[in-house]
Amino acid sequence: MCGIAGFYGKFDSELLKAMGQSINHRGPDGSGEKVISLRERKIGLSHRRLSILDLSLAGSQPMSFSPDGAIDASGENSLWLTYNGEIYNFPELKEDLEKKGHQFKSRTDTEVILHLYAEYGLEAFSKLNGIFALALFDGREQGHKDGIRKGDLLLFRDGLGVKPLYYSETEKGFLFASEIKALLCSKDISTELDLQSLRYYLSYLYSPAPRTPFQGVKKLEPGEWLLIRNGRIHIKEYFYDVPYGESLKGSEEEITLELRSKLQQAAKRQLLSDVPVGAFLSGGLDSTSVVALMKQAEPSKSFHCFTIGHENKETSIKNDLYYAKKVAGQLGFPLSIVEVTPADFKFLEKVIFHLDEPQADPAAINALLISKKASEMGIKVLLSGAGGDDIFSGYPRHKAVQLEKIWQWVPGPIKKGLAFSSHQMAVPSGGATLLKNYRIRKLAKVFESLQWNLDERLSSYFMCTFVDSVEPILGERFHSDSSTPNCFEPFIRSLNRVKGEKSILNRMLYLETKHFLADHNLNYVDKMSMSQGVEVRVPLIDQEVVNFVAKIPAHLKCRNLENKYIFKQAMRPFVPESIMKRKKQGFGLPIRHWLNTELADIVSDCLSESSLKNRGLFNPTVVSNLIKRDRAKQIDATFLIFSMMSIEMWCRQFLDKR
């Protein structure tokens, strides 16, 4: 688990060092650079190492391999790899390659990737079960497959998007990195704001790939790969996609037993490490399942767990703490409680800096503080329950989507009337999504969405704040933008990839994995953990598990409005019944209360009239009124306010300081 960066073009070699240094936090255990001159261009590969497997120097990167065994001092005629991630099935792949005559110098998965590519070409990457972002330079004189030529650079991002990978095309050539800040080391990168992306951050709390806050920076989508030839993108395609559209045959009992087996295998695979391993433990179903599977895989070991605690009567997080203590006690695992207070928002600027993107989710602070605590205790690997809700149907919206079959039969005039009523329910000039009452707010959102087609409605379920609440706060820079905003475009584009999937729930779950999981949850988990030199693994979205779950009939995922039915059946032998019956709890903080009390000064600083006028992104008068009404508890604008704060903090760090 590491950080990577590099380029292909007419760049100075000193740029490579600066790019690597900017992400040094991702790999404090070692570093390496390789520059290869190829005609009038250079290929630069940088690596920052977090040692997890084979801690010796044999695992150093960038790593090279010459299939013909010839010594290549310059590296121009070899394969070179800089890689971030873990390949969980590399022992099996290595055994297969050894049978074919391959010989290895290390115990690393890195070396296996190089040999696998030399043997199979592009087919190699579909054989990988793991989390990865990598760049591979092919300098061989012969042995190419799949139309690859000498001098080509290949970039791959894992199928679920667990590891991030950003890139930019400039006049001088192509650049890539694990984090945006590394790309910004080049003055050739355009830092013109992508205003549509900022709209996404306000509406969804994240920006769907490939967009980022910068027009000149993009991110690879999950399961996507690029071929870079002569410093330009030559091919941009998918090598993996979640296999929705297929359906398993078999009884419920057979599917349950097979799922249980795959979950056990995934946990066992992902415990492979030469350094200490721990786990997140919130006391919810997903994290409890992960630590229970760890116990099943290694009965004699005791894994250190970490949970969040804080004092506030307005949140139910104390219940989480109660259950986390209960589970850890039953398994015999030590538990560290990381207390979070409003004072910890001093880390907010640091959070935004490491996120690279203005994501407004306080859960990122939790992930940062737990990773920090783990790192201080010498624990480099944490297992997380992330992704369980996204593939097994764990969110309230997965229940709500069951009503879609009913809405399809409602006559058009009635739909229009209900959509109109949603505006009538809204507080004047507040917008339907800013209603004070949570239940009424949700109902208003459902009514408003009835005016859209099915794919648009599925996309709207992911909105934290609807467009009618976002548009009034936008300032002069948005109004002068000639482009037409389209809040559903990336989601509709993704749904077009699974037209063969008939289940509405499965189509929504596809969007979960492609966007909410990859662009939001996995992004902040990776960035926060890696900022502290900690690797997070996610066994519930092990690729074999995901491939199997995608084919499970939808009625076994959400059954009679019971979320995660088949997952609960699979985990019932290992997880206490009290956890099974718990209602869904967010991994969050009492952010609304804090923004209006202890953090009010930070809100006033970020969203002051002078600050907003200077930036030109938001309307000072509308924002001021919004904050006043929120503090008076007339509306609930928590995440809209937090989103604007995050965008302003991001601008100060990534625009003003640059």
FENLINTA-V524993 format. One line per field, one symbol per residue. ss: DSSP state (H for helix, E for strand, - for the rest). burial: b if it has 16 or more other C-alpha atoms within 10 Angstrom, else e. Layout:
ss=???
burial=???
//
This chain:
ss=-EEEEEEEE---HHHHHHHHHH-HHH-E-EEEEEEEEE--EEEEEEEEE-------HHH---EEE-------------EEEEEEEEE--HHHHHHHHHH---------HHHHHHHHHHHH--HHHH---EEEEEEEEE-------------EEEEEE--------EEEE---EEEEE--HHHH---------E-HHHHHHHHHH---------E---EE----EEEEEE--EEEEEEE-------------HHHHHHHHHHHHHHHHHHH------EEEE----HHHHHHHHHHHHH------EEEEEE-------HHHHHHHHHHHHHHH---EEEEE--HHHHHHHHHHHHHH-------HHHHHHHHHHHHHH----EEE----HHHHH---HHHHHHHHHHHH----HHHHHHHHHHHHHH------HHHE--HHHHHHHHHHHH----HHHHHHH------HHHHHHHE-HHHH---------HHHHHHHHHH-----HHHHHHHHHHHHHHHHHHHHHHHHHHH----EEE-HHH-HHHHHHHH---HHH--E--E--HHHHHHH-----HHHH----------HHHHH----HHHHHHH--HHHHHHH--E-HHHHHHHHHHHH---E--HHHHHHHHHHHHHHHHHHH--
burial=bbbbbbbbbbbebebbbbbbbbbbbbbbbbbbbbbbeeeebbbbbbbbbbbbbbbeeebbbbbbbbbeeeeeeebbbbbbbbbbbbbbbbeebbeebeeeeeeeebbbbbbbbbbbbbbebbebbeebbbbbbbbbbbbbeeebeeebbbbbbbbbbbbbbbbbbbbbbbebbbbbbbbbbbbbbbebbebebebbbbbbbbbbbbbbbbbbbbbbbbbbbbbbbbbbbbbbbeeeebbbbbbbeeeeeeeeeebbeebbebbbbbbbbbbeeeebbbbbbbbbbbbbbbbbbbbebeeeeebbbbbbbbeeeeeebebbbebbbebbeeeebebbbbebeeeebeeeebbbbbbbbbbbbbbbbbbbbbbbbbbeeebbbbbbbbbbbbbbbbbeebbebbeeeeeeeeeeeebbebbbebbeebeeebbbbbbbeeebbbebbbbbbbbeebbbbbbbbbbbbbbbbbbebbbeebeeeeeeeebbebbeeebeebeebeebbbbbbbbbbbbbbbbbbbbbbbbbbbbbbbbbbbbbbbbbbbebbbbbbbebbbeeebbbbbbbbbbeebbbeebbeeeeeebbbbbbbbbbeebeeebeebbebebbbeebbbbbeebbebbeebbeebbbbbbbbbbbbbbbbbbbebeeee
//
